[in-house]
C-alpha cells in the first residue's frame, strides 16, 4: 500500500467515526484533513450545521467524543496514526471556499460570493447570489447581484461597473466551473472583504 493510499484509508475511517459522532447532534462532517504542523501530525475535522451555526460547545463535544473513539479504536486495531497528533474540530467559517459537488449540495440555499474569470452578463465578474447546488462541471445559482465592497460604500467610492447593483431577481442560472476563480460562503455582515 502506498503512502497516499494509507492516508486516504485513514481519512475515510476517521470521517466515518466523525460522522457517527456528529449526526446525532444534527451536524454534518464536511471534510477531514491530515496535515503536518512541524514534527506533529494534525487531524482537522470540519463540521457544519444546516440552517444554523456551529457553536464552540458543538466543536468541543465532537472533539472529546471523537478523541475517545480514536483512542478506543487504536487499542483494538492498533494506532490509527503513528506518533502523536493534534485533533482539531472546526466550523467552516463564513468565507469558506467551496469546490466540490458535495459542498455545493451541503451549502445549497446559502449566500455565496462568486469571482469569475470574465463578466457573467450584467453581474460583472464579482457577484453574490444564492447557491442552489452544483456538480463537477457547473454551479447553479439564483438572485445574482453585483458585489459592492461595503467598505467602499461607506467611503462613497463606488466604482462604476456594468450592471451596477441591479439584481437578477429570481433568475436561476448555471455557470461552468472552468469560468470561475472561486466560490465562497458570504455574509453581507462581513466587516472586511477578502
C-alpha positions in Angstrom: 0.0 0.0 0.0 1.4 3.4 -1.0 1.6 6.3 1.5 -1.2 8.1 -0.4 -3.5 5.1 -0.2 -2.7 4.7 3.5 -3.5 8.4 4.1 -6.8 8.0 2.1 -7.7 4.9 4.2 -7.1 6.8 7.4 -9.2 9.8 6.3 -12.1 7.6 5.2 -12.0 5.8 8.5 -11.8 9.0 10.6 -14.6 10.5 8.5 -16.9 7.6 9.3 -16.1 7.8 13.0 -16.6 11.6 13.0 -20.0 11.2 11.2 -21.1 8.7 13.8 -20.4 11.4 16.5 -21.8 14.4 14.5 -25.0 13.1 13.0 -26.9 12.6 16.4 -26.1 16.2 17.1 -27.6 17.4 13.9 -24.2 18.1 12.4 -22.6 17.1 9.2 -18.9 16.4 8.6 -17.7 18.5 5.6 -14.2 17.1 5.4 -11.3 15.6 7.3 -7.8 16.7 6.6 -4.5 15.2 7.7 -1.7 17.8 7.7 1.7 18.3 9.2 2.4 21.1 11.7 6.2 21.0 12.3 7.0 17.5 13.5 3.5 16.7 14.6 0.6 15.4 12.5 -2.7 17.4 12.7 -6.1 15.9 12.1 -8.7 18.6 11.2 -12.4 17.7 11.2 -14.7 20.4 9.7 -18.3 20.2 10.9 -21.4 22.1 9.7 -25.0 22.6 10.9 -27.6 23.0 8.2 -29.7 26.1 8.9 -27.7 27.1 12.0 -24.4 28.0 13.5 -21.9 25.6 14.8 -21.2 26.5 18.4 -18.0 26.2 20.4 -19.7 23.6 22.5 -20.5 21.6 19.4 -16.8 21.6 18.4 -15.8 20.6 21.9 -18.3 17.8 22.2 -17.4 16.3 18.8 -13.6 16.7 19.6 -13.9 15.0 23.0 -16.1 12.2 21.8 -14.1 11.6 18.6 -10.8 11.6 20.6 -12.2 9.0 22.9 -13.4 6.8 19.9 -10.0 7.1 18.2 -8.3 6.0 21.4 -10.6 3.0 21.8 -10.1 2.0 18.2 -6.4 2.3 18.5 -6.4 0.0 21.4 -8.5 -2.6 19.4 -6.9 -2.3 16.0 -3.5 -0.7 16.7 -2.6 3.0 16.1 -4.6 4.8 13.5 -1.8 7.4 13.2 1.7 6.8 14.2 3.2 9.2 16.8 1.4 12.0 18.5 -1.2 14.1 16.6 -3.3 17.1 17.2 -7.1 16.7 16.8 -8.9 19.9 15.8 -12.6 20.2 15.2 -13.6 23.4 13.4 -16.6 25.1 11.7 -16.3 26.0 8.1 -16.1 29.8 8.6 -18.3 32.3 6.8 -15.8 32.8 3.9 -15.1 29.1 3.2 -14.2 28.4 -0.4 -16.5 25.8 -1.9 -15.1 23.5 -4.6 -16.8 20.1 -4.7 -20.3 19.0 -5.8 -20.7 17.6 -2.2 -20.1 21.1 -0.8 -22.4 22.7 -3.3 -25.2 20.4 -2.2 -24.5 20.8 1.6 -24.5 24.6 1.3 -27.5 24.8 -1.1 -29.6 27.8 0.0 -26.7 29.7 1.4 -25.5 33.1 0.2 -22.2 32.9 -1.8 -19.8 35.3 -3.5 -18.5 34.2 -6.9 -15.4 35.6 -8.6 -15.5 34.7 -12.3 -12.7 34.9 -14.9 -14.9 37.1 -17.1 -18.1 39.0 -16.8 -21.2 37.0 -16.3 -23.9 39.1 -18.1 -24.7 42.3 -16.3 -23.4 41.0 -13.0 -19.8 41.5 -13.8 -17.1 39.2 -12.6 -17.7 39.6 -8.9 -21.2 39.0 -7.5 -23.2 37.5 -4.7 -26.1 35.1 -5.2 -28.0 32.1 -3.6 -26.4 28.7 -4.2 -28.8 26.1 -5.5 -26.3 23.3 -5.9 -23.8 22.0 -8.4 -21.8 19.2 -9.9 -18.3 18.5 -11.2 -18.8 20.9 -14.1 -21.3 23.6 -13.1 -22.7 25.6 -10.2 -26.4 26.6 -10.1 -27.4 29.9 -8.5 -30.2 32.4 -8.4 -30.7 36.1 -7.4 -27.3 37.3 -8.5 -26.3 40.8 -7.5 -23.1 42.6 -8.5 -20.8 42.7 -5.5 -20.1 46.1 -4.0 -17.4 46.4 -1.3 -19.2 47.5 1.9 -16.0 49.5 2.9 -16.1 51.3 -0.4 -19.8 52.1 0.0 -19.1 53.7 3.4 -16.5 55.9 1.9 -18.6 56.8 -1.1 -16.1 55.4 -3.5 -18.4 53.2 -5.5 -16.8 52.4 -8.8 -18.9 52.4 -12.0 -19.4 48.9 -13.1 -21.5 47.3 -15.8 -24.9 46.4 -14.3 -24.4 48.3 -11.0 -26.2 46.7 -8.2 -29.2 45.5 -10.3 -30.1 42.0 -9.1 -31.3 39.2 -11.4 -34.5 38.9 -9.3 -35.4 35.3 -9.1 -33.4 34.3 -12.2 -31.8 30.9 -11.9 -28.7 30.1 -14.0 -25.7 27.8 -14.2 -22.1 28.8 -14.6 -19.4 26.4 -15.8 -16.8 25.9 -13.0 -13.9 26.4 -15.5 -15.2 30.0 -15.8 -14.9 30.7 -12.1 -11.9 31.5 -9.9 -13.7 30.8 -6.6 -17.0 30.4 -4.8 -17.0 31.4 -1.2 -19.7 31.4 1.5 -20.6 35.0 2.0 -22.4 37.3 4.5 -23.2 40.9 4.0 -22.3 41.3 7.7 -18.6 40.8 7.0 -16.5 43.7 8.3 -13.7 43.2 5.9 -13.5 41.9 2.4 -11.0 39.2 1.5 
